[in-house]
Amino acid sequence: MFKSHGKLEINNGVRIVADWDLIRYYHQLVEYYTYQTKRLQLPAHGAHITIVNPKIHKNVDLNLCKNIRGIKVEFFYYPEKIYVSPKNYWIPVTCEFADNLKKSLNVKETNNWLGFHLTVCNNKFNGE
Protein backbone atom coordinates (compact mmCIF):
# COMPACT_ATOMS: atom_id res chain seq x y z
CA MET A 1 0.00 0.00 0.00
CA PHE A 2 1.23 3.48 -0.91
CA LYS A 3 -0.06 6.93 -0.05
CA SER A 4 -0.52 9.71 -2.58
CA HIS A 5 -2.69 12.75 -3.17
CA GLY A 6 -4.49 14.63 -5.90
CA LYS A 7 -6.73 17.63 -6.40
CA LEU A 8 -10.49 17.47 -6.43
CA GLU A 9 -11.95 18.38 -9.81
CA ILE A 10 -15.63 19.12 -10.37
CA ASN A 11 -16.24 19.19 -14.10
CA ASN A 12 -18.92 16.96 -15.56
CA GLY A 13 -18.65 14.79 -12.47
CA VAL A 14 -16.33 14.63 -9.49
CA ARG A 15 -12.88 13.10 -9.57
CA ILE A 16 -9.49 13.23 -7.91
CA VAL A 17 -6.81 14.20 -10.41
CA ALA A 18 -3.53 12.46 -9.59
CA ASP A 19 -0.04 12.95 -10.98
CA TRP A 20 0.55 11.59 -14.49
CA ASP A 21 3.90 10.19 -13.37
CA LEU A 22 2.11 7.81 -11.02
CA ILE A 23 0.35 5.96 -13.82
CA ARG A 24 3.27 6.37 -16.25
CA TYR A 25 5.43 4.42 -13.80
CA TYR A 26 2.95 1.55 -13.45
CA HIS A 27 2.24 1.61 -17.19
CA GLN A 28 5.94 0.92 -17.76
CA LEU A 29 5.91 -1.89 -15.21
CA VAL A 30 2.91 -3.51 -16.92
CA GLU A 31 4.66 -3.29 -20.27
CA TYR A 32 7.76 -4.95 -18.84
CA TYR A 33 5.61 -7.55 -17.07
CA THR A 34 3.96 -8.47 -20.38
CA TYR A 35 7.38 -8.51 -22.10
CA GLN A 36 6.17 -5.63 -24.28
CA THR A 37 3.97 -8.06 -26.23
CA LYS A 38 0.80 -5.95 -25.85
CA ARG A 39 0.13 -2.56 -27.38
CA LEU A 40 -0.97 -0.60 -24.31
CA GLN A 41 -1.70 3.10 -24.01
CA LEU A 42 -2.16 5.50 -21.15
CA PRO A 43 -5.75 6.35 -20.18
CA ALA A 44 -7.36 8.93 -22.46
CA HIS A 45 -8.70 10.91 -19.47
CA GLY A 46 -5.47 11.07 -17.51
CA ALA A 47 -4.57 9.97 -14.02
CA HIS A 48 -7.74 10.21 -11.98
CA ILE A 49 -10.05 8.49 -9.52
CA THR A 50 -13.71 8.87 -10.38
CA ILE A 51 -16.01 9.66 -7.46
CA VAL A 52 -19.16 10.72 -9.33
CA ASN A 53 -19.74 9.94 -13.00
CA PRO A 54 -22.93 11.57 -14.33
CA LYS A 55 -23.30 8.80 -16.93
CA ILE A 56 -23.66 6.28 -14.11
CA HIS A 57 -24.77 8.33 -11.09
CA LYS A 58 -27.99 10.05 -12.09
CA ASN A 59 -29.61 12.94 -10.22
CA VAL A 60 -26.56 13.96 -8.16
CA ASP A 61 -26.51 17.66 -7.27
CA LEU A 62 -22.92 18.69 -8.04
CA ASN A 63 -23.66 22.24 -6.84
CA LEU A 64 -23.13 20.84 -3.34
CA CYS A 65 -19.45 20.32 -4.25
CA LYS A 66 -18.56 23.83 -5.45
CA ASN A 67 -16.90 24.86 -2.18
CA ILE A 68 -14.48 21.89 -2.21
CA ARG A 69 -13.20 22.27 -5.79
CA GLY A 70 -9.40 22.12 -5.97
CA ILE A 71 -8.75 20.82 -2.46
CA LYS A 72 -5.92 18.35 -1.90
CA VAL A 73 -7.21 14.82 -1.26
CA GLU A 74 -5.20 11.93 0.18
CA PHE A 75 -5.68 8.37 -1.07
CA PHE A 76 -4.01 4.98 -0.74
CA TYR A 77 -3.34 2.69 -3.67
CA TYR A 78 -2.50 -1.01 -3.83
CA PRO A 79 -0.38 -1.90 -6.89
CA GLU A 80 0.15 -5.42 -5.60
CA LYS A 81 -3.59 -6.00 -6.13
CA ILE A 82 -3.70 -4.77 -9.73
CA TYR A 83 -6.85 -5.84 -11.55
CA VAL A 84 -6.47 -7.03 -15.13
CA SER A 85 -9.49 -7.14 -17.42
CA PRO A 86 -9.51 -7.91 -21.14
CA LYS A 87 -9.15 -4.17 -21.85
CA ASN A 88 -7.81 -2.41 -18.70
CA TYR A 89 -5.23 -2.57 -15.93
CA TRP A 90 -6.54 -0.93 -12.73
CA ILE A 91 -4.92 -0.28 -9.36
CA PRO A 92 -7.39 -0.37 -6.44
CA VAL A 93 -7.65 2.78 -4.34
CA THR A 94 -9.11 3.62 -0.94
CA CYS A 95 -10.01 7.17 -0.05
CA GLU A 96 -11.88 8.14 3.09
CA PHE A 97 -12.72 11.57 1.67
CA ALA A 98 -14.27 10.05 -1.48
CA ASP A 99 -16.29 7.57 0.60
CA ASN A 100 -17.65 10.36 2.77
CA LEU A 101 -18.40 12.59 -0.22
CA LYS A 102 -20.38 9.84 -1.95
CA LYS A 103 -22.39 9.29 1.23
CA SER A 104 -23.11 12.99 1.65
CA LEU A 105 -24.23 13.25 -1.99
CA ASN A 106 -26.42 10.13 -1.64
CA VAL A 107 -24.66 8.37 -4.51
CA LYS A 108 -25.96 4.85 -5.10
CA GLU A 109 -23.62 2.38 -6.77
CA THR A 110 -24.58 -0.33 -9.22
CA ASN A 111 -23.77 -3.99 -8.63
CA ASN A 112 -20.93 -3.92 -11.16
CA TRP A 113 -18.97 -1.13 -9.42
CA LEU A 114 -15.29 -2.08 -9.07
CA GLY A 115 -14.54 0.38 -6.32
CA PHE A 116 -12.24 3.36 -6.51
CA HIS A 117 -9.30 2.77 -8.82
CA LEU A 118 -6.63 4.32 -11.02
CA THR A 119 -6.58 3.08 -14.59
CA VAL A 120 -2.93 2.47 -15.45
CA CYS A 121 -3.24 1.47 -19.10
CA ASN A 122 -5.57 -0.12 -21.60
CA ASN A 123 -5.75 -1.66 -25.04
CA LYS A 124 -9.19 -0.30 -25.95
CA PHE A 125 -8.14 1.30 -29.22
CA ASN A 126 -5.90 -1.43 -30.57
CA GLY A 127 -8.58 -3.91 -31.63
CA GLU A 128 -7.23 -6.58 -29.29
N, C-alpha and C positions, 0 to 999 in steps of 0.2 A: 504494500500500500504506500502511495506517495501523496503528498499534499501539494496543491497548487491553488491558483486563484485566477479569476477573470473578472470582467466588468459586465454588469447587467445591462442588456440591450432590450429596449421595448420598441419593436418595429415590426409590424405584422406578426405579432406573437411576442413571447418573452423567452430570452435565452441568455446564457452566460457565454460571453465570447472569451475564449482562452487564447493563449499564445500559439501562433502557427508553428513555432519550433517544436512544441510539444508533440504535435501529430506528425510533423516531418521526421522526427527522430524515430517514432514507432513505425512509421511508414517504411523507413529504411530497414528497420529490423525485420519487418514482415517480408520485405523483398529478399533479404538475405536468408531468412528462414525458408522461403519457398525456392531458394536457389535461383532467384530471378527468372523463374519459368512462367510467371504470370504477369500480364500487363496490368498493373495496378496504378490508379491515379489518386491524388489527394481529393478529399471531399470538395464538391463544387461550392458549398456554402461555408467553407472555412472551418476553423477549429471552434466548435461551440457545443454547448449542452442545452438541448431544448427543454424548456419548462412548460410553456404553453404554445401549442401549435394550433392556429385557428382552423386549419383543415380538419383537425381531429377533435379539438376541444371547442365545441360550439357554445355560444351564448356566454362567453367569459368577458366581463367588463374590464378591459385593459386600462381604462381611465383610473382605476384604483391603484395602478402601478406607477403613475407619472412621477410621484415624489421619490421613487427609488431608482430611477434611471441613472445609469452610470456608476452605481456604487460598486465597490470591490467585494467580490463574493469568494469565499473559500470553499474548496471541494477536495475530495479524496478520490484517487483513481487507482485501479487494480489491474495493471498490465498482465500480471500472472494469470488472470482469469479472462483473457481476451476471448471474445465470442466471434466465431467464424461462421458466416452464412454463405450461401452460394454467391452472393454479390458483395457483401460487406465484411469488414473487420472492425469490431467495436470493442472499446475498453469500458468496462463498467465503472460507474461513478456514484459516489454518495455525496449528498449535499444537504445539510440540515436546513439551510436557508431556502433552498428550492422546495424541499418537502413542506416547510411551513407556509411558503407562498402559495403553493398549490392548494393547501388546506384553506387558507384564508380567502382564496378566490373561488372555492367550491368546485375545483376541477375534478371531474370524474374520469377515470381511466377506463380504457377498453380492456378486454381480456387478453389481447395480444400485445400489451405494452411490455417492452423489454426492460424498463427501468431507465434511469438516467445513464447516459453513455456519451463517449466521444467517438465519433467515427474516424478511424485512422486512415483507411483507404478503401477503395472499391474497384470493381471491374464492370460497373454498370454500362459503360459506353463502349465496351470492347467486343460486344457480341458473344461473350463467353458464357 
